[in-house]
Amino acid sequence: MAANRTFSIIKPDATRRNITGAVTKMLEEAGLRVVASKRIHMSREQAEEFYGVHRERPFFNDLVTFMISGPVVVQVLEGENAVQRNRDIMGATNPANADVGTIRKELAESIEANSVHGSDSDENAATEIAFFFKPEEIVG
Ligand code: CMP
């Protein structure tokens, strides 16, 4: 399969613990290439829009508050089967259920402070990439 792209966020629990390099190393070792990256501090409005699909979920307000509690690193990752490859190295949403060797098992703190976000489909990857990056900011 040709190389394609996915979208990743290194979350505030990881920036707070200064482990963005450790996370990125695991992504790279899983065969993903960082073709865009920036450290930002999301506004509440931005986080609410980004996670809009979860608006009705009971954890929505806590999720948004957590995601704006500190800086994040937004990234575009490129590689063969990038969406699935990234989901595999991230591990299950709840680190308690994640496989050994995954980012969430090795580094995450909780289901909320779970260190990384990754797109769940090619379609959502395209939407999420466009939410944070202009085409010229992505250099493959
Ligand atoms: P993420 O992939 O960023 O997408 C939505 C996030 O909601 C998810 O990761 C979790 O970190 C967060 N979250 C917090 N509580 C829950 C929960 N009870 N179930 C699922 N996701 C949760």
Backbone and ligand atoms as CSV (ligand in chain L), in Angstrom:
chain,resi,resn,atom,element,x,y,z
A,1,MET,N,N,0.843,-1.200,0.000
A,1,MET,CA,C,0.000,0.000,0.000
A,1,MET,C,C,0.881,1.255,0.000
A,2,ALA,N,N,0.444,2.272,-0.703
A,2,ALA,CA,C,1.224,3.510,-0.763
A,2,ALA,C,C,1.227,4.197,0.598
A,3,ALA,N,N,2.264,4.993,0.840
A,3,ALA,CA,C,2.344,5.729,2.102
A,3,ALA,C,C,1.161,6.678,2.195
A,4,ASN,N,N,0.578,6.770,3.353
A,4,ASN,CA,C,-0.458,7.775,3.567
A,4,ASN,C,C,-0.264,8.426,4.927
A,5,ARG,N,N,-1.227,9.272,5.302
A,5,ARG,CA,C,-0.999,10.143,6.462
A,5,ARG,C,C,-2.055,9.974,7.533
A,6,THR,N,N,-1.645,10.256,8.761
A,6,THR,CA,C,-2.593,10.330,9.860
A,6,THR,C,C,-2.229,11.531,10.719
A,7,PHE,N,N,-3.105,11.814,11.671
A,7,PHE,CA,C,-2.930,12.967,12.538
A,7,PHE,C,C,-2.734,12.494,13.979
A,8,SER,N,N,-1.810,13.135,14.676
A,8,SER,CA,C,-1.492,12.753,16.051
A,8,SER,C,C,-1.442,13.983,16.949
A,9,ILE,N,N,-1.887,13.815,18.184
A,9,ILE,CA,C,-1.656,14.844,19.215
A,9,ILE,C,C,-0.900,14.193,20.368
A,10,ILE,N,N,0.213,14.812,20.746
A,10,ILE,CA,C,0.875,14.447,22.000
A,10,ILE,C,C,0.248,15.338,23.074
A,11,LYS,N,N,-0.426,14.709,24.031
A,11,LYS,CA,C,-1.347,15.419,24.927
A,11,LYS,C,C,-0.625,16.109,26.099
A,12,PRO,N,N,-1.365,16.955,26.849
A,12,PRO,CA,C,-0.736,17.741,27.937
A,12,PRO,C,C,-0.041,16.912,29.009
A,13,ASP,N,N,-0.498,15.687,29.271
A,13,ASP,CA,C,0.210,14.897,30.297
A,13,ASP,C,C,1.630,14.574,29.850
A,14,ALA,N,N,1.813,14.439,28.525
A,14,ALA,CA,C,3.140,14.105,27.987
A,14,ALA,C,C,4.028,15.345,27.884
A,15,THR,N,N,3.456,16.494,27.496
A,15,THR,CA,C,4.295,17.707,27.459
A,15,THR,C,C,4.707,18.082,28.883
A,16,ARG,N,N,3.783,17.908,29.841
A,16,ARG,CA,C,4.087,18.241,31.250
A,16,ARG,C,C,5.253,17.409,31.774
A,17,ARG,N,N,5.301,16.127,31.361
A,17,ARG,CA,C,6.366,15.239,31.855
A,17,ARG,C,C,7.606,15.265,30.969
A,18,ASN,N,N,7.604,16.141,29.945
A,18,ASN,CA,C,8.769,16.299,29.051
A,18,ASN,C,C,9.128,14.984,28.363
A,19,ILE,N,N,8.098,14.285,27.856
A,19,ILE,CA,C,8.342,13.008,27.178
A,19,ILE,C,C,7.855,13.047,25.724
A,20,THR,N,N,7.817,14.257,25.129
A,20,THR,CA,C,7.384,14.313,23.721
A,20,THR,C,C,8.395,13.597,22.822
A,21,GLY,N,N,9.668,13.653,23.203
A,21,GLY,CA,C,10.694,12.937,22.432
A,21,GLY,C,C,10.522,11.431,22.544
A,22,ALA,N,N,10.224,10.965,23.741
A,22,ALA,CA,C,10.026,9.519,23.957
A,22,ALA,C,C,8.829,9.020,23.150
A,23,VAL,N,N,7.759,9.821,23.121
A,23,VAL,CA,C,6.577,9.438,22.327
A,23,VAL,C,C,6.943,9.400,20.840
A,24,THR,N,N,7.595,10.444,20.390
A,24,THR,CA,C,7.935,10.530,18.967
A,24,THR,C,C,8.879,9.401,18.568
A,25,LYS,N,N,9.795,9.038,19.445
A,25,LYS,CA,C,10.711,7.923,19.155
A,25,LYS,C,C,9.913,6.635,18.922
A,26,MET,N,N,8.898,6.406,19.738
A,26,MET,CA,C,8.091,5.192,19.553
A,26,MET,C,C,7.315,5.247,18.235
A,27,LEU,N,N,6.829,6.435,17.873
A,27,LEU,CA,C,6.128,6.577,16.585
A,27,LEU,C,C,7.086,6.273,15.437
A,28,GLU,N,N,8.285,6.835,15.516
A,28,GLU,CA,C,9.267,6.634,14.440
A,28,GLU,C,C,9.704,5.175,14.363
A,29,GLU,N,N,9.893,4.571,15.513
A,29,GLU,CA,C,10.320,3.161,15.512
A,29,GLU,C,C,9.217,2.239,14.995
A,30,ALA,N,N,7.975,2.737,15.015
A,30,ALA,CA,C,6.857,1.961,14.468
A,30,ALA,C,C,6.721,2.157,12.960
A,31,GLY,N,N,7.622,2.945,12.367
A,31,GLY,CA,C,7.607,3.108,10.913
A,31,GLY,C,C,6.887,4.351,10.433
A,32,LEU,N,N,6.592,5.267,11.363
A,32,LEU,CA,C,5.927,6.514,10.978
A,32,LEU,C,C,6.942,7.649,10.908
A,33,ARG,N,N,6.709,8.558,9.976
A,33,ARG,CA,C,7.617,9.678,9.743
A,33,ARG,C,C,6.870,10.961,10.086
A,34,VAL,N,N,7.484,11.837,10.901
A,34,VAL,CA,C,6.839,13.101,11.252
A,34,VAL,C,C,7.072,14.079,10.100
A,35,VAL,N,N,5.998,14.421,9.369
A,35,VAL,CA,C,6.147,15.314,8.215
A,35,VAL,C,C,5.603,16.715,8.512
A,36,ALA,N,N,5.043,16.897,9.712
A,36,ALA,CA,C,4.664,18.225,10.210
A,36,ALA,C,C,4.532,18.117,11.718
A,37,SER,N,N,4.921,19.182,12.426
A,37,SER,CA,C,4.866,19.147,13.888
A,37,SER,C,C,4.867,20.565,14.418
A,38,LYS,N,N,3.970,20.847,15.360
A,38,LYS,CA,C,4.061,22.130,16.065
A,38,LYS,C,C,3.485,22.007,17.464
A,39,ARG,N,N,4.087,22.803,18.374
A,39,ARG,CA,C,3.641,22.821,19.764
A,39,ARG,C,C,2.688,24.003,19.910
A,40,ILE,N,N,1.485,23.732,20.380
A,40,ILE,CA,C,0.465,24.776,20.494
A,40,ILE,C,C,-0.238,24.635,21.840
A,41,HIS,N,N,-0.945,25.689,22.219
A,41,HIS,CA,C,-1.830,25.602,23.387
A,41,HIS,C,C,-3.234,25.878,22.867
A,42,MET,N,N,-4.056,24.857,22.828
A,42,MET,CA,C,-5.390,24.988,22.244
A,42,MET,C,C,-6.279,25.893,23.087
A,43,SER,N,N,-7.132,26.655,22.420
A,43,SER,CA,C,-8.180,27.403,23.124
A,43,SER,C,C,-9.317,26.438,23.455
A,44,ARG,N,N,-10.176,26.839,24.383
A,44,ARG,CA,C,-11.339,26.004,24.712
A,44,ARG,C,C,-12.215,25.804,23.468
A,45,GLU,N,N,-12.404,26.866,22.692
A,45,GLU,CA,C,-13.251,26.789,21.506
A,45,GLU,C,C,-12.680,25.787,20.490
A,46,GLN,N,N,-11.371,25.854,20.323
A,46,GLN,CA,C,-10.689,24.940,19.391
A,46,GLN,C,C,-10.858,23.481,19.840
A,47,ALA,N,N,-10.645,23.232,21.141
A,47,ALA,CA,C,-10.741,21.859,21.658
A,47,ALA,C,C,-12.179,21.356,21.558
A,48,GLU,N,N,-13.141,22.230,21.845
A,48,GLU,CA,C,-14.557,21.828,21.752
A,48,GLU,C,C,-14.921,21.474,20.319
A,49,GLU,N,N,-14.395,22.241,19.377
A,49,GLU,CA,C,-14.696,21.948,17.970
A,49,GLU,C,C,-13.990,20.661,17.524
A,50,PHE,N,N,-12.731,20.524,17.902
A,50,PHE,CA,C,-11.975,19.335,17.491
A,50,PHE,C,C,-12.645,18.062,18.003
A,51,TYR,N,N,-13.097,18.079,19.258
A,51,TYR,CA,C,-13.713,16.897,19.868
A,51,TYR,C,C,-15.245,16.941,19.789
A,52,GLY,N,N,-15.781,17.717,18.848
A,52,GLY,CA,C,-17.223,17.905,18.717
A,52,GLY,C,C,-18.015,16.613,18.640
A,53,VAL,N,N,-17.430,15.586,18.045
A,53,VAL,CA,C,-18.112,14.296,17.924
A,53,VAL,C,C,-18.426,13.692,19.299
A,54,HIS,N,N,-17.688,14.123,20.327
A,54,HIS,CA,C,-17.890,13.589,21.687
A,54,HIS,C,C,-18.751,14.515,22.561
A,55,ARG,N,N,-19.355,15.544,21.955
A,55,ARG,CA,C,-20.044,16.586,22.725
A,55,ARG,C,C,-21.083,16.033,23.704
A,56,GLU,N,N,-21.765,14.971,23.306
A,56,GLU,CA,C,-22.833,14.432,24.161
A,56,GLU,C,C,-22.320,13.415,25.189
A,57,ARG,N,N,-21.038,13.092,25.130
A,57,ARG,CA,C,-20.507,12.073,26.047
A,57,ARG,C,C,-20.314,12.686,27.438
A,58,PRO,N,N,-20.463,11.886,28.494
A,58,PRO,CA,C,-20.353,12.434,29.855
A,58,PRO,C,C,-18.974,13.000,30.172
A,59,PHE,N,N,-17.951,12.521,29.447
A,59,PHE,CA,C,-16.591,12.974,29.753
A,59,PHE,C,C,-16.170,14.195,28.932
A,60,PHE,N,N,-17.097,14.760,28.132
A,60,PHE,CA,C,-16.715,15.819,27.185
A,60,PHE,C,C,-16.068,17.028,27.875
A,61,ASN,N,N,-16.700,17.565,28.915
A,61,ASN,CA,C,-16.156,18.773,29.549
A,61,ASN,C,C,-14.792,18.505,30.182
A,62,ASP,N,N,-14.664,17.358,30.842
A,62,ASP,CA,C,-13.367,17.010,31.439
A,62,ASP,C,C,-12.303,16.837,30.357
A,63,LEU,N,N,-12.690,16.223,29.246
A,63,LEU,CA,C,-11.752,16.010,28.134
A,63,LEU,C,C,-11.239,17.359,27.607
A,64,VAL,N,N,-12.165,18.274,27.370
A,64,VAL,CA,C,-11.771,19.588,26.842
A,64,VAL,C,C,-10.895,20.327,27.861
A,65,THR,N,N,-11.294,20.298,29.124
A,65,THR,CA,C,-10.508,20.979,30.163
A,65,THR,C,C,-9.101,20.392,30.241
A,66,PHE,N,N,-9.001,19.072,30.134
A,66,PHE,CA,C,-7.674,18.434,30.146
A,66,PHE,C,C,-6.855,18.860,28.922
A,67,MET,N,N,-7.480,18.871,27.762
A,67,MET,CA,C,-6.726,19.144,26.530
A,67,MET,C,C,-6.226,20.592,26.444
A,68,ILE,N,N,-6.830,21.478,27.252
A,68,ILE,CA,C,-6.339,22.866,27.272
A,68,ILE,C,C,-5.570,23.164,28.554
A,69,SER,N,N,-5.240,22.127,29.324
A,69,SER,CA,C,-4.537,22.315,30.595
A,69,SER,C,C,-3.043,22.575,30.416
A,70,GLY,N,N,-2.562,22.434,29.193
A,70,GLY,CA,C,-1.152,22.675,28.907
A,70,GLY,C,C,-0.931,22.574,27.415
A,71,PRO,N,N,0.304,22.767,26.976
A,71,PRO,CA,C,0.579,22.661,25.541
A,71,PRO,C,C,0.429,21.231,25.033
A,72,VAL,N,N,0.199,21.130,23.751
A,72,VAL,CA,C,0.173,19.839,23.063
A,72,VAL,C,C,1.096,19.951,21.847
A,73,VAL,N,N,1.469,18.790,21.290
A,73,VAL,CA,C,2.213,18.788,20.030
A,73,VAL,C,C,1.334,18.106,18.995
A,74,VAL,N,N,0.929,18.877,17.977
A,74,VAL,CA,C,0.132,18.297,16.890
A,74,VAL,C,C,1.084,17.893,15.772
A,75,GLN,N,N,0.828,16.714,15.193
A,75,GLN,CA,C,1.748,16.167,14.197
A,75,GLN,C,C,0.981,15.527,13.041
A,76,VAL,N,N,1.582,15.582,11.882
A,76,VAL,CA,C,1.141,14.757,10.759
A,76,VAL,C,C,2.172,13.643,10.598
A,77,LEU,N,N,1.678,12.411,10.573
A,77,LEU,CA,C,2.543,11.233,10.465
A,77,LEU,C,C,2.305,10.563,9.121
A,78,GLU,N,N,3.383,10.141,8.502
A,78,GLU,CA,C,3.286,9.504,7.190
A,78,GLU,C,C,3.889,8.108,7.263
A,79,GLY,N,N,3.279,7.190,6.573
A,79,GLY,CA,C,3.813,5.828,6.520
A,79,GLY,C,C,2.822,4.913,5.846
A,80,GLU,N,N,3.269,3.713,5.584
A,80,GLU,CA,C,2.375,2.723,4.987
A,80,GLU,C,C,1.261,2.402,5.983
A,81,ASN,N,N,0.013,2.474,5.514
A,81,ASN,CA,C,-1.127,2.159,6.394
A,81,ASN,C,C,-1.067,2.988,7.685
A,82,ALA,N,N,-0.860,4.300,7.518
A,82,ALA,CA,C,-0.505,5.166,8.650
A,82,ALA,C,C,-1.548,5.178,9.769
A,83,VAL,N,N,-2.840,5.216,9.426
A,83,VAL,CA,C,-3.873,5.299,10.469
A,83,VAL,C,C,-3.802,4.077,11.376
A,84,GLN,N,N,-3.788,2.897,10.788
A,84,GLN,CA,C,-3.777,1.666,11.594
A,84,GLN,C,C,-2.440,1.479,12.312
A,85,ARG,N,N,-1.367,1.816,11.609
A,85,ARG,CA,C,-0.031,1.688,12.207
A,85,ARG,C,C,0.061,2.548,13.479
A,86,ASN,N,N,-0.484,3.769,13.378
A,86,ASN,CA,C,-0.450,4.663,14.540
A,86,ASN,C,C,-1.336,4.135,15.666
A,87,ARG,N,N,-2.518,3.622,15.302
A,87,ARG,CA,C,-3.411,3.088,16.334
A,87,ARG,C,C,-2.773,1.883,17.033
A,88,ASP,N,N,-2.050,1.084,16.263
A,88,ASP,CA,C,-1.386,-0.083,16.854
A,88,ASP,C,C,-0.321,0.335,17.864
A,89,ILE,N,N,0.490,1.344,17.506
A,89,ILE,CA,C,1.564,1.726,18.442
A,89,ILE,C,C,1.000,2.544,19.609
A,90,MET,N,N,-0.146,3.235,19.409
A,90,MET,CA,C,-0.759,3.959,20.534
A,90,MET,C,C,-1.277,2.992,21.599
A,91,GLY,N,N,-1.940,1.922,21.167
A,91,GLY,CA,C,-2.572,0.999,22.112
A,91,GLY,C,C,-3.982,1.448,22.472
A,92,ALA,N,N,-4.641,0.654,23.302
A,92,ALA,CA,C,-6.042,0.910,23.665
A,92,ALA,C,C,-6.191,2.259,24.373
A,93,THR,N,N,-7.389,2.859,24.207
A,93,THR,CA,C,-7.669,4.179,24.798
A,93,THR,C,C,-7.348,4.196,26.289
A,94,ASN,N,N,-7.777,3.157,26.990
A,94,ASN,CA,C,-7.481,3.045,28.428
A,94,ASN,C,C,-6.149,2.312,28.600
A,95,PRO,N,N,-5.133,2.986,29.152
A,95,PRO,CA,C,-3.813,2.333,29.277
A,95,PRO,C,C,-3.881,1.011,30.039
A,96,ALA,N,N,-4.889,0.865,30.907
A,96,ALA,CA,C,-5.022,-0.394,31.661
A,96,ALA,C,C,-5.304,-1.564,30.727
A,97,ASN,N,N,-5.882,-1.276,29.555
A,97,ASN,CA,C,-6.210,-2.329,28.584
A,97,ASN,C,C,-5.214,-2.406,27.426
A,98,ALA,N,N,-4.212,-1.552,27.445
A,98,ALA,CA,C,-3.288,-1.466,26.298
A,98,ALA,C,C,-2.230,-2.580,26.370
A,99,ASP,N,N,-1.806,-3.014,25.179
A,99,ASP,CA,C,-0.780,-4.054,25.106
A,99,ASP,C,C,0.586,-3.516,25.533
A,100,VAL,N,N,1.384,-4.416,26.093
A,100,VAL,CA,C,2.773,-4.085,26.431
A,100,VAL,C,C,3.492,-3.616,25.159
A,101,GLY,N,N,4.294,-2.564,25.307
A,101,GLY,CA,C,5.059,-2.054,24.170
A,101,GLY,C,C,4.373,-0.921,23.441
A,102,THR,N,N,3.105,-0.653,23.775
A,102,THR,CA,C,2.405,0.478,23.157
A,102,THR,C,C,2.670,1.751,23.959
A,103,ILE,N,N,2.451,2.887,23.297
A,103,ILE,CA,C,2.708,4.184,23.952
A,103,ILE,C,C,1.866,4.320,25.212
A,104,ARG,N,N,0.571,3.969,25.089
A,104,ARG,CA,C,-0.299,4.181,26.251
A,104,ARG,C,C,0.046,3.231,27.398
A,105,LYS,N,N,0.437,2.000,27.090
A,105,LYS,CA,C,0.816,1.083,28.170
A,105,LYS,C,C,2.084,1.558,28.863
A,106,GLU,N,N,3.052,1.992,28.052
A,106,GLU,CA,C,4.365,2.313,28.612
A,106,GLU,C,C,4.414,3.707,29.227
A,107,LEU,N,N,3.602,4.652,28.698
A,107,LEU,CA,C,3.786,6.050,29.091
A,107,LEU,C,C,2.550,6.742,29.654
A,108,ALA,N,N,1.346,6.269,29.334
A,108,ALA,CA,C,0.145,7.030,29.710
A,108,ALA,C,C,-0.183,6.876,31.187
A,109,GLU,N,N,-0.971,7.837,31.692
A,109,GLU,CA,C,-1.321,7.875,33.117
A,109,GLU,C,C,-2.720,7.348,33.398
A,110,SER,N,N,-3.678,7.605,32.480
A,110,SER,CA,C,-5.085,7.247,32.719
A,110,SER,C,C,-5.838,7.322,31.402
A,111,ILE,N,N,-7.127,6.941,31.421
A,111,ILE,CA,C,-7.921,6.994,30.184
A,111,ILE,C,C,-8.023,8.427,29.660
A,112,GLU,N,N,-8.011,9.402,30.558
A,112,GLU,CA,C,-8.042,10.805,30.119
A,112,GLU,C,C,-6.634,11.286,29.760
A,113,ALA,N,N,-5.698,11.117,30.675
A,113,ALA,CA,C,-4.308,11.530,30.439
A,113,ALA,C,C,-3.590,10.378,29.737
A,114,ASN,N,N,-4.021,10.118,28.489
A,114,ASN,CA,C,-3.526,8.924,27.798
A,114,ASN,C,C,-2.491,9.244,26.713
A,115,SER,N,N,-1.840,10.392,26.884
A,115,SER,CA,C,-0.597,10.777,26.186
A,115,SER,C,C,-0.722,11.089,24.704
A,116,VAL,N,N,-1.581,10.358,23.982
A,116,VAL,CA,C,-1.666,10.571,22.536
A,116,VAL,C,C,-3.108,10.450,22.030
A,117,HIS,N,N,-3.372,11.201,20.977
A,117,HIS,CA,C,-4.586,11.015,20.175
A,117,HIS,C,C,-4.144,10.607,18.778
A,118,GLY,N,N,-4.912,9.758,18.130
A,118,GLY,CA,C,-4.642,9.420,16.731
A,118,GLY,C,C,-5.943,9.265,15.975
A,119,SER,N,N,-5.948,9.666,14.704
A,119,SER,CA,C,-7.150,9.565,13.874
A,119,SER,C,C,-7.599,8.112,13.778
A,120,ASP,N,N,-8.938,7.918,13.645
A,120,ASP,CA,C,-9.472,6.553,13.578
A,120,ASP,C,C,-9.860,6.115,12.172
A,121,SER,N,N,-9.689,6.975,11.174
A,121,SER,CA,C,-9.979,6.599,9.785
A,121,SER,C,C,-9.226,7.558,8.860
A,122,ASP,N,N,-9.061,7.161,7.599
A,122,ASP,CA,C,-8.418,8.049,6.626
A,122,ASP,C,C,-9.212,9.341,6.464
A,123,GLU,N,N,-10.539,9.203,6.479
A,123,GLU,CA,C,-11.389,10.381,6.297
A,123,GLU,C,C,-11.202,11.366,7.459
A,124,ASN,N,N,-11.238,10.844,8.693
A,124,ASN,CA,C,-11.034,11.729,9.843
A,124,ASN,C,C,-9.611,12.267,9.881
A,125,ALA,N,N,-8.645,11.485,9.429
A,125,ALA,CA,C,-7.263,11.979,9.381
A,125,ALA,C,C,-7.180,13.229,8.510
A,126,ALA,N,N,-7.808,13.191,7.347
A,126,ALA,CA,C,-7.769,14.338,6.442
A,126,ALA,C,C,-8.423,15.558,7.088
A,127,THR,N,N,-9.555,15.328,7.761
A,127,THR,CA,C,-10.262,16.435,8.427
A,127,THR,C,C,-9.412,17.008,9.555
A,128,GLU,N,N,-8.826,16.126,10.364
A,128,GLU,CA,C,-8.061,16.570,11.530
A,128,GLU,C,C,-6.763,17.255,11.111
A,129,ILE,N,N,-6.116,16.750,10.070
A,129,ILE,CA,C,-4.899,17.404,9.565
A,129,ILE,C,C,-5.244,18.820,9.113
A,130,ALA,N,N,-6.334,18.961,8.354
A,130,ALA,CA,C,-6.724,20.281,7.822
A,130,ALA,C,C,-7.149,21.235,8.933
A,131,PHE,N,N,-7.571,20.679,10.085
A,131,PHE,CA,C,-7.980,21.514,11.222
A,131,PHE,C,C,-6.776,22.286,11.774
A,132,PHE,N,N,-5.598,21.692,11.733
A,132,PHE,CA,C,-4.423,22.297,12.369
A,132,PHE,C,C,-3.316,22.739,11.413
A,133,PHE,N,N,-3.305,22.215,10.200
A,133,PHE,CA,C,-2.163,22.501,9.314
A,133,PHE,C,C,-2.611,23.026,7.959
A,134,LYS,N,N,-1.836,24.000,7.443
A,134,LYS,CA,C,-1.975,24.420,6.051
A,134,LYS,C,C,-1.153,23.440,5.213
A,135,PRO,N,N,-1.538,23.218,3.961
A,135,PRO,CA,C,-0.807,22.250,3.133
A,135,PRO,C,C,0.698,22.526,3.077
A,136,GLU,N,N,1.084,23.810,3.049
A,136,GLU,CA,C,2.513,24.132,2.914
A,136,GLU,C,C,3.299,23.874,4.199
A,137,GLU,N,N,2.608,23.604,5.302
A,137,GLU,CA,C,3.306,23.269,6.557
A,137,GLU,C,C,3.665,21.794,6.645
A,138,ILE,N,N,3.203,21.022,5.680
A,138,ILE,CA,C,3.449,19.577,5.686
A,138,ILE,C,C,4.516,19.281,4.635
A,139,VAL,N,N,5.654,18.787,5.116
A,139,VAL,CA,C,6.784,18.580,4.209
A,139,VAL,C,C,7.202,17.114,4.291
A,140,GLY,N,N,6.823,16.365,3.285
A,140,GLY,CA,C,7.097,14.936,3.298
A,140,GLY,C,C,8.485,14.599,2.802
L,1,CMP,P1,P,-8.835,10.418,22.135
L,1,CMP,O1,O,-8.330,9.416,21.150
L,1,CMP,O2,O,-8.116,11.709,22.200
L,1,CMP,O3,O,-10.393,10.711,21.844
L,1,CMP,C1,C,-11.311,11.069,22.855
L,1,CMP,C2,C,-10.710,11.028,24.215
L,1,CMP,O4,O,-11.598,11.050,25.287
L,1,CMP,C3,C,-9.957,9.727,24.380
L,1,CMP,O5,O,-8.793,9.761,23.588
L,1,CMP,C4,C,-9.742,9.678,25.890
L,1,CMP,O6,O,-8.496,10.200,26.296
L,1,CMP,C5,C,-10.833,10.619,26.420
L,1,CMP,N1,N,-11.680,9.980,27.403
L,1,CMP,C6,C,-11.840,10.394,28.675
L,1,CMP,N2,N,-12.706,9.608,29.318
L,1,CMP,C7,C,-13.117,8.644,28.445
L,1,CMP,C8,C,-13.999,7.533,28.534
L,1,CMP,N3,N,-14.655,7.241,29.657
L,1,CMP,N4,N,-14.162,6.768,27.426
L,1,CMP,C9,C,-13.510,7.055,26.260
L,1,CMP,N5,N,-12.652,8.121,26.126
L,1,CMP,C10,C,-12.456,8.893,27.218
